[in-house]
Amino acid sequence: MAVNNSVQSGDFDMVDLSEEDKVAAQKYLSENGIRGIEGFLAERLDAWRKCPLNIAITGDSGSGKSTLINTLRNLRAEDEGAARVGVVETTRIVQSYSHPSYPNLVFYDLPGVGTLEFKKLNYLAQVNLTRYDFFLIISRTRFTENDLWLATEIKKIGKKFFFIRTNIDQDLYNEKIDHPKHYNETLILDRIRENCLAHIRIVDDTANVFLISGRITYTSRFDFPNMCTALLRDYPGLKRHAMILAMSTNCKEVITAKVDILRSQTWVAAAVSAAVATPPIPGLSVMFDFSLTVGMVIFYKKQLGLDDESLTRIAQIHHIPLYVLQDELQKILPAHFFTAVPDFVISLVKKQAVGTATEEVLRYVPYVGSIICATVSFSIILSVLRNLLNVMEKAALTLIDIVAERSVSDDEDDDEPI
């Protein structure tokens, strides 16, 4: 029985600004005119960074909570700031771990229900259940009565949760060693899934379980991509936008969700750029905010894992020579995209035909004003950013394919599980 959570267009219900923001933009224009609209819009481009995101991860000692927290933060156990991973109990208090790049996203490592310090009677009060947006209930083997009790309590307060079965890579390795003649990965995973569902559907007859490794080298394997898709889709609506932008790009599903949001915001960036247009750059006849546009491209690079820091980290984690990644990406994006973003932006603007987006810009008039929409720079920057995102998405997905291939080959070549 497989979990089907493939990303479909519209899964994340993200369209430009929210209706509330659109109304606010119209009200701003009616009260203030065009003056200052760029500040109003720019504030909304960055508002997601101020949105608190709190995810609780709970389970018995040794279930793999710390490993998963590190992976979701794109960290290895030996990295600075990583959650401590060990074979002995490491969670005796509620501990919080911020995402290193997006500190508004915080993961909380909760002790399992029924430990000496966190007995069932006082557990809910001790962990302050209402402070978290979402819960991941982790188990290394079978979900316990305490896990099911906690899921019931979470449902009572109207919060959402997932059941996650970890260490699947180790289970498969053991099966392969013990029963090499009859080893069948698909059948083994189906058996584990059905066993888990038989227990968890006692408390929720629609619940699914996600079978994952938890290790950072396995983010393209098993149910990890499905888990990310479901988390982003089911995250509380008002915070979903921020959650998507704050997630690490460790699987295709996250990249697709990020691009959907970034693409829906391009008109906002184009409007801000056009509203604060500066004198033309030598060699260009278009007036636009050059620094802001360069900044958006740099932001896109980091969001999609195409910046130098992200590429170097991927190379280190997955033991892939950096030049291999660079060579593959430069088949899609030119070299100066990686080495000289300002020059790259200038080249894009030069190539972009004037008026490319004029047919569709009129629909933005009620929100940013006819003066801005009528400018050549709005039309050009809108087209530049949208076309660039299409190419960057292709490059980011190619990067995931390279990592996935390495993960599978490591499985086949190694005698020990990674």
Phi, psi and omega in degrees: 000112185263150174271122181253103179229037180297146183286130175243153178302130179089000181304325188259003173050050182248115177225112175044229175273160174293163178301323179298317180290324178297316178297319180296322179294317178297319179295320180299314181297320182291330182268329187240351186073201185283340184299126175083000182297331181296324178292321178300314182288319181300324179298325181284333176297328186253002186297331184298333180293339182264000182273116181290132180236116185237116181242126179262134177238120186228156180164171181293161176303136179085005182279348178102021181298311183297320178298316180293319178301317178297316181297317179294338177262007179060041180236151170264165185300330183271357180286151178298133179085000181287151173293140184288128181248133179197171182274348176258168182298125182245352181247102178245350175222166174288122181240143181246146181222114178280151173293132185298332181263334184227086188295349177286345177264115185235130175257134181249123178269106182263136173299152178293157178293135174095008175284171183301320182275340184231072180284156186304323185301321185249005189301313185299319180289323183294320183268352178055069189305327187287347184283345186262148179277327191207152182233137172244115181261116191254141173216144177269337180230260181253140176291134188269173176299323179294323177298316181292323177298316180296319178300320178297317180294323178295318178298324182298328181264010174077020179261162180256157182210159172235147168266131182231123178260118186262179176061031180296326179299320179291320178299315180295320178299315180298318179297321181293324179287318185283326184225063185298327183287331185247015184292127177215107187302315183299315180294322179295315180296320178297320180295316179297317181298313181297323178297318179293315183297328180299333180268313189286335181282002170293324182260340180208106186286356176251001186292147172244162175239143180252123181265115184224168171274315184097337182282149185294337179280357183241027184286350176257004186249161174056225184262011183300313178300320178296321179298315180297316178302312182294322179296314181292323181290321187265357180298146182313131192310314184291342181253357187298320179303310180296322181296318180296315182290337181271349182285147176287146182274072183252008173202162185298326184297322178291319179300314180300316179295319179298313182298322178303316181289313182299320180295322181291341181264356186300325181293329177293313179298319180295322179294317179297316180299318181288325183291329181247035183305133179257169179307148184302145173288140178310129181095351178239142177262356185268134175262121178204166179281097185296314182298317180295318181294318175300318179299322178295318180296318177297319178298316178299318180302315181290319180301324185259011175071030182250007177277165184302316182298315181294316181296319178297320181292318178300317179300319181290314184295318187258008176056047177245128178305134183302323182295333178295315178297314182298318180298317180293319182290329180283356169283343183250318182241144180291159184301322184286352169297325182270333188253335185209081183301317179304314178296323179297317180297316179300318180295324179293315181296321178299321184282336186287122181293137178297134176086008183304319185258011187298330183292332184255351185290339184299333181290347179266355183305315182298340186257335181233355175096146182293331182296312181292313183297334182281346183286148178296322185296322178301312181299315184290312182295323176301313180293318180301311184293319181292316179295320179296318179299324178299317181288320180295325177298316178300317180295317181295321178290326175297320178300318178296321179299318180298315180295318180297319178297320178295321180297316180293317181295325177296321177300318184285327187271331187277146174271344179241149175292145182291000000 
